[in-house]
Amino acid sequence: MNHDERVDLAVRLVAMQQALRTVIDSAEQAGRLAKAAGAGGLAVATFLMKESIEEYAKELNRFILGDIVDD
């Protein structure tokens, strides 16, 4: 992988991280609203969804950064 390809990959990673952060923030807000509304089960489900998305983001980072380092 040449330098330009690495830069392109890094730019895409940052964009994907920003999108995932937006989804995570939205899930946190939805969980707080559900809890405030007395919907405990929905709050728990939302929290678990947020945790799953965060884990996906970490795996994505490891995968992409591994590609950059390996090349």
C-alpha positions as CSV (number, residue, x, y, z in Angstrom):
1,M,0.0,0.0,0.0
2,N,1.5,3.3,-1.0
3,H,1.4,6.6,0.9
4,D,-1.7,8.0,-0.9
5,E,-3.6,4.8,-0.3
6,R,-2.7,4.9,3.4
7,V,-3.9,8.5,3.7
8,D,-7.1,7.7,1.9
9,L,-7.7,4.8,4.3
10,A,-7.0,7.0,7.3
11,V,-9.4,9.6,6.1
12,R,-12.1,6.9,5.6
13,L,-11.4,5.5,9.1
14,V,-11.9,9.0,10.7
15,A,-15.2,9.5,8.8
16,M,-16.4,6.0,9.9
17,Q,-15.3,6.7,13.5
18,Q,-17.3,10.0,13.4
19,A,-20.4,8.3,12.1
20,L,-20.1,5.5,14.7
21,R,-19.6,8.1,17.5
22,T,-22.8,9.8,16.3
23,V,-24.7,6.5,16.5
24,I,-23.2,5.8,19.9
25,D,-24.2,9.2,21.2
26,S,-27.7,8.8,19.9
27,A,-28.0,5.4,21.6
28,E,-26.9,6.9,24.9
29,Q,-29.4,9.7,24.5
30,A,-32.2,7.3,23.6
31,G,-31.3,5.2,26.7
32,R,-31.5,8.2,29.0
33,L,-34.8,9.2,27.5
34,A,-36.2,5.6,27.9
35,K,-35.0,5.4,31.5
36,A,-36.6,8.8,32.3
37,A,-39.8,7.6,30.7
38,G,-39.8,4.5,32.9
39,A,-39.0,2.1,30.1
40,G,-36.3,0.2,31.9
41,G,-36.2,-2.7,29.4
42,L,-35.7,-0.3,26.5
43,A,-33.0,1.5,28.4
44,V,-31.1,-1.7,28.9
45,A,-31.5,-2.8,25.3
46,T,-30.3,0.6,24.1
47,F,-27.3,0.3,26.4
48,L,-26.4,-3.1,25.0
49,M,-26.8,-1.8,21.5
50,K,-24.4,1.1,22.3
51,E,-21.9,-1.4,23.8
52,S,-22.1,-3.6,20.7
53,I,-21.5,-0.6,18.4
54,E,-18.5,0.5,20.4
55,E,-17.0,-3.0,20.2
56,Y,-17.6,-3.0,16.4
57,A,-15.8,0.4,16.2
58,K,-12.8,-1.1,18.1
59,E,-12.6,-4.1,15.8
60,L,-12.9,-1.9,12.8
61,N,-10.0,0.2,14.0
62,R,-7.8,-2.8,14.6
63,F,-8.6,-4.2,11.2
64,I,-7.9,-1.0,9.3
65,L,-4.9,-0.1,11.3
66,G,-3.6,-3.6,10.8
67,D,-3.9,-3.1,7.1
68,I,-1.9,0.1,7.3
69,V,0.9,-1.4,9.4
70,D,1.1,-4.7,7.4
71,D,1.6,-2.9,4.1
